[in-house]
Amino acid sequence: APGSGMASAPNSTPRLRPARPEDAAFARRLYFATNRWIVERLIGWDEARESERFASEFRPEEAQIILLDSVPIGWMQAGEAEGALQLKQICLDPAYQRRGIGTMLLQELIAAAEAKALPVELTVARINLAVGLYARLGFRVVDTNALELTMRRDPAAK
């Protein structure tokens, strides 16, 4: 709605820009905001442990900031390893979820992997609502443990 600060214009398309080290605080805040309920439910929230985990896993050189109308609304981190494009994290501000933005960004990631004939792999908490999105986009479960699923989307056969 106009003046609400919420982007609702259909021609607003998210874009990505490379993350910089100074984006870490934004990425950490959003990671905590979107993942805290999952961590609390699965293993209990420990601020120090989660801060340490974030600090060890966030890599600006692999991350991109998701912008809508020049406003940061999320971030994603992916990199090539072990013959696959690995989606390490995607965090979208809850106010912008369920609008097709994550689907669009994942489809772009899949297309980039397809261009290199690479599968896309990710690990996700079993209780994360994104599991359904990943399944709709062609990911299948290839490994599991008590807390997480490892999912993979193979490149389309040529």
PEPEKA-V673529 format. One record per residue. PSI is psi in degrees with one decimal (none if undefined). Layout:
BEGIN
psi=PSI
psi=PSI
END
This chain:
BEGIN
psi=144.9
psi=136.4
psi=-5.3
psi=-13.1
psi=-8.9
psi=129.8
psi=116.3
psi=-4.8
psi=130.7
psi=-21.6
psi=3.6
psi=113.7
psi=129.1
psi=148.2
psi=164.2
psi=145.0
psi=149.7
psi=139.7
psi=153.5
psi=160.1
psi=-35.2
psi=-7.6
psi=-7.7
psi=-40.0
psi=-44.2
psi=-48.3
psi=-40.3
psi=-46.6
psi=-45.5
psi=-39.7
psi=-47.0
psi=-43.7
psi=-36.3
psi=-22.1
psi=-10.9
psi=-44.4
psi=-35.1
psi=-49.1
psi=-43.2
psi=-44.2
psi=-37.2
psi=-46.5
psi=0.5
psi=139.2
psi=130.0
psi=105.4
psi=-45.0
psi=-44.3
psi=-44.5
psi=-34.7
psi=-42.7
psi=-42.7
psi=-46.1
psi=-47.3
psi=-35.4
psi=-22.2
psi=-26.2
psi=122.8
psi=102.5
psi=-33.5
psi=-17.6
psi=-8.9
psi=155.8
psi=142.5
psi=131.9
psi=121.8
psi=140.9
psi=119.3
psi=43.5
psi=4.5
psi=128.2
psi=124.2
psi=-0.7
psi=-174.7
psi=155.2
psi=151.9
psi=129.2
psi=154.2
psi=157.0
psi=132.3
psi=143.7
psi=41.7
psi=22.4
psi=159.1
psi=116.4
psi=118.2
psi=110.9
psi=-28.5
psi=142.6
psi=122.2
psi=125.1
psi=131.4
psi=130.2
psi=-29.3
psi=-16.8
psi=5.6
psi=160.8
psi=32.7
psi=5.3
psi=-0.4
psi=-47.6
psi=-42.2
psi=-47.6
psi=-45.5
psi=-39.7
psi=-38.3
psi=-37.8
psi=-40.5
psi=-43.4
psi=-43.1
psi=-40.5
psi=-40.7
psi=-42.6
psi=-40.2
psi=-26.1
psi=6.9
psi=38.0
psi=144.9
psi=162.0
psi=131.9
psi=150.4
psi=160.6
psi=134.4
psi=144.2
psi=138.3
psi=-34.4
psi=0.0
psi=130.8
psi=-19.3
psi=-14.0
psi=-42.4
psi=-40.3
psi=-47.2
psi=-41.8
psi=-42.9
psi=-28.8
psi=8.1
psi=7.3
psi=144.4
psi=152.9
psi=127.8
psi=-13.8
psi=153.8
psi=157.6
psi=-170.9
psi=-28.7
psi=-27.6
psi=160.0
psi=139.0
psi=126.6
psi=152.0
psi=141.5
psi=112.9
psi=152.1
psi=149.8
psi=143.1
psi=135.8
psi=none
END
